[in-house]
Amino acid sequence: MIFIALILCFSTFIFAGGTLVVNWTGNTDSNWENGANWNGGLPDSGTGINIDPTNYT
């Protein structure tokens, strides 16, 4: 199971062009500038972001 998770993380890194990608969770509040709302820390200008539309209406 850990092997599959590592493969998925590595493939995300490759398909994002080698840039770090963080995911918006919004678990703390709706503030985009709150690093706790991102599962990889607060993104900067060189960071890719992922917002999963299935979690929001």
N, C-alpha and C positions, 0 to 999 in steps of 0.2 A: 504494500500500500504506500509506503514512504517512497519507493522507487517511482511509482506512478505520479505522485505529487511533485517529485523532483523533475521528472520529464516535463510535466505541464508548466512548471515554473521556468524551466530552461527554454521551452518552446515559446513561451510568452516573451521572454527576453530576446530571442532571435527574431520573431515576427515583428517586434516593436522597433526593429532596426538597431538593436543593441542598447536602447535607452531603458532606463528604469521606468517601470509602469506601476502606478499606485491605483487602488480602487477606492472610490467614494463609498462610504458606508452610511454616513449621517447618523451614526449610533449615539452621538453625544448631543448634538443640536443641529440646526440647519446652517451654521456658520461655515462658509467655505474656507476661511482662514484659520480654523481650529484643526490642528494636526491630529487630534483624537478622532476626527470624522473620516480620516483616511487610513487605510490599513497598511500603508507603507510610509506614513509620515506626510507632512505637508509638501505638496509638489512645488517645484520651482520651474523656471522657464525651460529647463532641459529635461523635464520629467513628463512622460506620457501618463495620461489618466484614463481610467475606465469607469464609466457610469452605467450600471446595469439597469436598463429601463424596466425590466420585469419587476423590480422592487418598488417602483414608484408609480403612482397614478395621477 
